[in-house]
Amino acid sequence: MMKDNFLIKIFIVLAALILPVFSFAVCPVCTVGAAAGLGLLRELGVKDVITGVWLGGLLVSLVYWTRDVLKRKNINFWLMDFWLFLIWYGLTIIPLCLLGYLKIDLYFWGCYFNSLILGSLVGALVFWFGAEWYFYLKEKYQRALFPFQKVVMPLGGLVILSLIYYLFLK
């Protein structure tokens, strides 16, 4: 059974890499990287707060993709990124709540949290900041400053945040 799941995941990743992809605001490599990171961390038994970081990055990437599709169809509305994030977040978190996966399991700064939700919110913020910083720098300098900057900036933030959580939340 475990081998079948692994083969399915490998097939999905390969299909995502092989199928033709159009240019989006956040590149497909970021989305595949965030999804692969999320799946790998869950399989390895990493803490939910770190897994949540990657889940948050994946959700923000989905928001950017959805926004681009809607804008190409001339659909634009007030606080579109915020509402799209709430929709994607709800579509992810509500099923996890209904299945009983989300329990209060982290005591941090005098408050109790669910570690997956906390990690996903902070991860979403870090991924969004990295992507927006890239867009700002690209507009300012009219080019990327180093190869794969579009990938490194959002995913680099997730890696750094994951390391911080790993080292300080034991």
LINCORTA-V812247 format. One record per backbone hydrogen bond with DSSP energy under -1.0 kcal/mol. CO is the residue of the C=O (numbers start at 1). NH is the residue of the N-H. If there is no record, write none. Layout:
CO | NH
CO | NH
This chain:
1 | 5
2 | 6
3 | 7
4 | 8
5 | 9
6 | 10
7 | 11
8 | 12
9 | 13
10 | 14
11 | 15
12 | 16
13 | 17
14 | 18
15 | 19
27 | 31
28 | 32
29 | 33
30 | 34
31 | 35
32 | 36
33 | 37
34 | 38
35 | 39
36 | 40
37 | 41
38 | 42
39 | 43
40 | 44
41 | 46
47 | 51
48 | 52
49 | 53
50 | 54
51 | 55
52 | 56
53 | 57
54 | 58
55 | 59
56 | 60
57 | 61
58 | 62
59 | 63
60 | 64
61 | 65
62 | 66
63 | 67
64 | 68
65 | 69
66 | 70
67 | 71
68 | 72
70 | 75
71 | 74
77 | 80
79 | 83
80 | 84
81 | 85
82 | 86
83 | 87
84 | 88
85 | 89
86 | 90
87 | 91
89 | 93
90 | 94
93 | 97
94 | 98
95 | 99
96 | 101
97 | 100
106 | 113
108 | 111
111 | 108
113 | 105
113 | 106
114 | 118
115 | 119
116 | 120
117 | 121
118 | 122
119 | 123
120 | 124
121 | 125
122 | 126
123 | 127
124 | 128
125 | 129
126 | 130
127 | 131
128 | 132
129 | 133
130 | 134
131 | 135
132 | 136
133 | 137
134 | 138
135 | 139
136 | 140
137 | 141
138 | 142
146 | 149
148 | 152
149 | 153
151 | 155
152 | 156
153 | 157
154 | 158
155 | 159
156 | 160
157 | 161
158 | 162
159 | 163
160 | 164
161 | 165
162 | 166
163 | 167
164 | 168
165 | 169
